[in-house]
């Protein structure tokens, strides 16, 4: 009798074990299928969802230590207006990849990039009709180009055959670096390493120099601990750089812990732009961009306050960017402000650029005086 009970018990255990293997449930607890999380619409929150998304725009900036992400954050800081306008700064791979994100990535309405990056896309033919698809709102900062090297690198020529890091792929340095080095006739071994890691590899001699871009003061170099002999390499300006670059020397005032007093280092700068996709009139994305552009022009003086990057003070909103088309909404807004009208008019938009630039500058001066009296 006992043997029969044991046999029955063992048979029951075997059957339960088999059911676990076949059905996928434990003998003690029946597993329930996971419930799908309800959507906002399913729980009656459609109005709230629409409210949150209605006036939200994404701005592709750059890496944490770069100038572009700081500009994107400061745009949000100056222009955010609750549910009337919300700007989401996006940490991205940098100016080069920002063009790609503006073209293809969902949620990116605005991007910051350099003019030479745009030109590289145009010449490569990788993107069809890019001049019509990407426009600009205004010029932005003039950003510096940096080569920071080990002690044995006295001139740019010493980088021939040496390992030079351009940072993470997609950043502006990955575009500007090869252009500048090629024009200088230097052929280093280019690698793509995060700047923080590359700086450590410089200490061991594995990497001879890093290439970086960004308006001064650049956070990467402001926070950099000095290493004996490590220095910025001088980049002489020649006519080879006249298309996209301008001379802009570095001095002790710019980076007092990295450049000795009285020393000046020849360097290059390139222009950045606030780029947007050419959304058609009447579209939802154009509607949101219109409000952003309105806030951007009307509240631009906030960006010149002491807490913001000093490069904002150098920006001329009316300046034209060679090779680019200004976004139609921005052109209309500029025309309206330059004419002193409350809304854009066809006549104002057709006035000569030089006349509109002068009028716009006079308007800004008038508005500044008026604000002082209030």
Secondary structure as the mmCIF struct_conf table of DSSP 4:
data_model
#
loop_
_struct_conf.conf_type_id
_struct_conf.id
_struct_conf.beg_label_comp_id
_struct_conf.beg_label_asym_id
_struct_conf.beg_label_seq_id
_struct_conf.end_label_comp_id
_struct_conf.end_label_asym_id
_struct_conf.end_label_seq_id
HELX_RH_AL_P HELX_RH_AL_P1 UNK A 2 UNK A 23
BEND BEND1 UNK A 27 UNK A 28
HELX_LH_PP_P HELX_LH_PP_P1 UNK A 30 UNK A 39
TURN_TY1_P TURN_TY1_P1 UNK A 40 UNK A 44
HELX_RH_AL_P HELX_RH_AL_P2 UNK A 46 UNK A 54
TURN_TY1_P TURN_TY1_P2 UNK A 55 UNK A 55
STRN STRN1 UNK A 56 UNK A 60
TURN_TY1_P TURN_TY1_P3 UNK A 64 UNK A 65
BEND BEND2 UNK A 66 UNK A 66
HELX_RH_AL_P HELX_RH_AL_P3 UNK A 67 UNK A 79
HELX_RH_3T_P HELX_RH_3T_P1 UNK A 82 UNK A 84
STRN STRN2 UNK A 86 UNK A 90
BEND BEND3 UNK A 93 UNK A 93
HELX_RH_AL_P HELX_RH_AL_P4 UNK A 95 UNK A 104
TURN_TY1_P TURN_TY1_P4 UNK A 106 UNK A 107
STRN STRN3 UNK A 110 UNK A 114
HELX_RH_AL_P HELX_RH_AL_P5 UNK A 115 UNK A 124
TURN_TY1_P TURN_TY1_P5 UNK A 125 UNK A 125
BEND BEND4 UNK A 127 UNK A 127
TURN_TY1_P TURN_TY1_P6 UNK A 128 UNK A 129
HELX_RH_AL_P HELX_RH_AL_P6 UNK A 130 UNK A 133
STRN STRN4 UNK A 134 UNK A 149
TURN_TY1_P TURN_TY1_P7 UNK A 151 UNK A 152
BEND BEND5 UNK A 155 UNK A 155
HELX_RH_3T_P HELX_RH_3T_P2 UNK A 156 UNK A 159
TURN_TY1_P TURN_TY1_P8 UNK A 160 UNK A 161
BEND BEND6 UNK A 162 UNK A 162
STRN STRN5 UNK A 163 UNK A 165
BEND BEND7 UNK A 168 UNK A 168
TURN_TY1_P TURN_TY1_P9 UNK A 169 UNK A 170
BEND BEND8 UNK A 171 UNK A 171
TURN_TY1_P TURN_TY1_P10 UNK A 172 UNK A 172
HELX_RH_AL_P HELX_RH_AL_P7 UNK A 173 UNK A 183
TURN_TY1_P TURN_TY1_P11 UNK A 184 UNK A 185
STRN STRN6 UNK A 189 UNK A 191
HELX_RH_AL_P HELX_RH_AL_P8 UNK A 195 UNK A 204
TURN_TY1_P TURN_TY1_P12 UNK A 205 UNK A 205
BEND BEND9 UNK A 206 UNK A 206
STRN STRN7 UNK A 209 UNK A 214
HELX_LH_PP_P HELX_LH_PP_P2 UNK A 215 UNK A 215
BEND BEND10 UNK A 216 UNK A 217
HELX_LH_PP_P HELX_LH_PP_P3 UNK A 218 UNK A 218
HELX_RH_AL_P HELX_RH_AL_P9 UNK A 219 UNK A 222
BEND BEND11 UNK A 223 UNK A 223
HELX_LH_PP_P HELX_LH_PP_P4 UNK A 224 UNK A 226
TURN_TY1_P TURN_TY1_P13 UNK A 228 UNK A 229
STRN STRN8 UNK A 231 UNK A 232
HELX_LH_PP_P HELX_LH_PP_P5 UNK A 233 UNK A 234
HELX_RH_3T_P HELX_RH_3T_P3 UNK A 239 UNK A 241
TURN_TY1_P TURN_TY1_P14 UNK A 242 UNK A 244
STRN STRN9 UNK A 245 UNK A 247
STRN STRN10 UNK A 250 UNK A 251
TURN_TY1_P TURN_TY1_P15 UNK A 252 UNK A 254
TURN_TY1_P TURN_TY1_P16 UNK A 256 UNK A 258
BEND BEND12 UNK A 259 UNK A 259
TURN_TY1_P TURN_TY1_P17 UNK A 261 UNK A 262
STRN STRN11 UNK A 264 UNK A 265
STRN STRN12 UNK A 268 UNK A 277
HELX_LH_PP_P HELX_LH_PP_P6 UNK A 279 UNK A 280
TURN_TY1_P TURN_TY1_P18 UNK A 281 UNK A 282
HELX_RH_AL_P HELX_RH_AL_P10 UNK A 284 UNK A 298
TURN_TY1_P TURN_TY1_P19 UNK A 299 UNK A 299
HELX_RH_3T_P HELX_RH_3T_P4 UNK A 300 UNK A 304
BEND BEND13 UNK A 305 UNK A 305
TURN_TY1_P TURN_TY1_P20 UNK A 306 UNK A 307
BEND BEND14 UNK A 308 UNK A 308
HELX_RH_3T_P HELX_RH_3T_P5 UNK A 310 UNK A 314
TURN_TY1_P TURN_TY1_P21 UNK A 317 UNK A 318
TURN_TY1_P TURN_TY1_P22 UNK A 322 UNK A 323
STRN STRN13 UNK A 326 UNK A 326
HELX_RH_AL_P HELX_RH_AL_P11 UNK A 328 UNK A 339
TURN_TY1_P TURN_TY1_P23 UNK A 340 UNK A 340
BEND BEND15 UNK A 342 UNK A 343
HELX_RH_AL_P HELX_RH_AL_P12 UNK A 346 UNK A 349
TURN_TY1_P TURN_TY1_P24 UNK A 350 UNK A 350
BEND BEND16 UNK A 351 UNK A 351
HELX_RH_AL_P HELX_RH_AL_P13 UNK A 353 UNK A 373
#
